[in-house]
């Protein structure tokens, strides 16, 4: 005779806000790392950012300073600027990628993104098709699925243990 145990099937698939915070942390890290390496994502596929224009690359390489005076341009004075031009990394002041953060997590999802000026910067570049930094590539989504699978395995082992599940069709 089969041994039956009571189990809460809903508990098997329960994902907490803490779990979703972990998914958000992974996703933010993946986006920052990918962007810093000069890659964006379109339709789930990775692509290399276009090279900066010659004029912009020269300007960025000088630290956004005037060729004539050697002084930093007025709107950037007092701010650190990134000088790397290859590969393009979608960074000037470094503030846009720093603003990428978890905005909300609950029992069923998490939301990450940008706010204010930084959301506008990302949206403008994505609209122009220049640098698409938001979203996850297929391989990054696969990593999220692995994270989710591990959590579901943990829940199964915690709530079922050695019980028997009988399914009658």
C-alpha positions in Angstrom: 0.0 0.0 0.0 1.4 3.4 -1.0 2.2 5.8 1.7 0.5 9.1 1.3 1.5 12.4 2.8 -0.1 15.7 2.8 1.7 18.5 1.0 1.0 22.0 0.0 1.4 22.0 -3.8 1.2 25.8 -3.8 4.2 25.9 -1.4 6.3 24.1 -4.1 5.9 27.0 -6.5 6.0 29.8 -3.9 8.6 32.4 -4.8 9.3 35.1 -2.3 10.2 38.7 -2.8 13.7 37.7 -1.5 14.0 35.2 -4.4 12.9 37.9 -6.9 15.4 40.3 -5.3 18.1 37.7 -6.2 16.8 37.6 -9.8 16.9 41.4 -10.0 20.5 41.4 -8.6 21.6 38.8 -11.2 19.9 40.7 -14.0 21.3 44.1 -13.1 24.8 42.6 -12.9 24.4 40.9 -16.2 23.2 44.1 -17.9 26.1 46.2 -16.4 28.7 43.6 -17.3 27.4 43.2 -20.9 27.1 46.9 -21.4 30.6 47.5 -20.1 32.0 45.0 -22.5 30.4 46.9 -25.4 27.4 44.6 -26.1 23.7 45.3 -26.3 20.7 43.0 -26.9 18.0 43.0 -29.6 15.3 40.4 -29.8 17.2 38.3 -27.3 20.4 38.3 -29.3 23.7 40.0 -28.3 25.2 42.5 -30.7 28.3 44.7 -30.5 27.8 48.4 -30.1 28.7 50.6 -33.1 32.0 52.4 -32.7 31.8 56.0 -31.5 32.0 58.6 -34.2 35.6 59.8 -34.8 34.8 63.2 -33.4 33.0 61.8 -30.2 35.8 59.2 -29.6 38.4 62.0 -29.7 36.4 64.2 -27.4 35.7 61.3 -24.9 39.3 60.2 -25.1 40.3 63.8 -24.0 38.0 63.5 -21.0 35.4 65.9 -22.6 37.9 68.8 -22.5 38.2 71.6 -25.0 41.0 71.1 -27.5 41.7 74.9 -27.4 41.6 75.5 -23.7 42.2 72.1 -22.2 39.3 72.7 -19.8 36.4 70.4 -19.2 33.2 71.6 -20.9 31.1 73.6 -18.5 28.2 71.1 -18.1 30.7 68.4 -17.0 33.0 70.4 -14.7 33.5 68.7 -11.4 32.3 65.4 -12.8 34.5 62.4 -13.5 34.2 61.2 -17.1 35.1 57.9 -18.6 37.7 58.1 -21.3 37.5 54.6 -22.8 36.4 54.6 -26.4 36.9 51.0 -27.5 34.9 49.0 -27.2 32.1 51.6 -26.7 30.7 51.1 -23.2 27.6 53.4 -23.0 29.3 55.4 -20.2 30.3 59.0 -20.0 29.7 59.9 -16.3 28.9 56.3 -15.3 25.6 57.5 -13.7 23.2 55.9 -16.1 24.3 52.3 -15.4 24.7 53.2 -11.7 21.0 54.2 -11.6 19.9 50.8 -12.9 18.4 49.1 -9.9 15.6 47.0 -8.5 12.4 49.1 -8.4 10.0 46.6 -6.9 9.8 42.9 -5.9 6.8 41.0 -4.7 5.8 37.3 -4.5 5.3 37.0 -8.3 7.8 39.3 -10.0 10.6 41.9 -9.9 11.0 45.1 -11.8 14.3 46.7 -12.6 15.0 49.9 -14.5 16.1 53.5 -14.6 14.5 56.7 -13.4 14.3 60.3 -14.5 17.2 61.6 -16.7 18.7 58.1 -16.9 15.5 56.5 -18.1 15.3 59.2 -20.8 19.0 58.5 -21.8 18.3 54.8 -22.2 15.0 55.3 -24.0 16.5 57.8 -26.4 19.5 55.5 -27.4 17.2 52.5 -27.7 14.7 54.4 -29.8 17.6 55.5 -32.1 18.7 51.8 -32.2 22.3 52.9 -31.2 22.7 51.2 -27.8 20.1 48.9 -26.6 21.0 48.1 -23.0 17.7 47.2 -21.4 16.4 43.6 -21.2 18.2 40.3 -21.1 19.7 38.3 -23.9 18.5 34.7 -24.4 21.6 33.3 -22.6 20.9 35.6 -19.6 17.3 34.5 -19.5 18.5 30.9 -19.4 20.6 31.7 -16.4 17.5 33.2 -14.7 15.7 29.9 -15.5 18.5 27.9 -13.8 18.2 30.2 -10.7 14.4 29.5 -10.7 14.9 25.8 -11.2 17.2 25.6 -8.2 14.6 27.4 -6.1 11.8 25.1 -7.2 14.0 22.1 -6.4 14.7 23.5 -3.0 11.0 24.1 -2.4 10.2 20.5 -3.6 12.8 19.0 -1.2 11.6 21.2 1.7 7.9 20.5 1.3 7.7 17.0 -0.1 10.8 15.2 1.4 10.1 11.5 1.1 6.3 11.7 0.5 4.6 10.0 -2.4 2.6 11.8 -5.0 -0.2 9.8 -6.6 -1.8 11.2 -9.7 -5.0 9.7 -11.0 -6.0 10.4 -14.6 
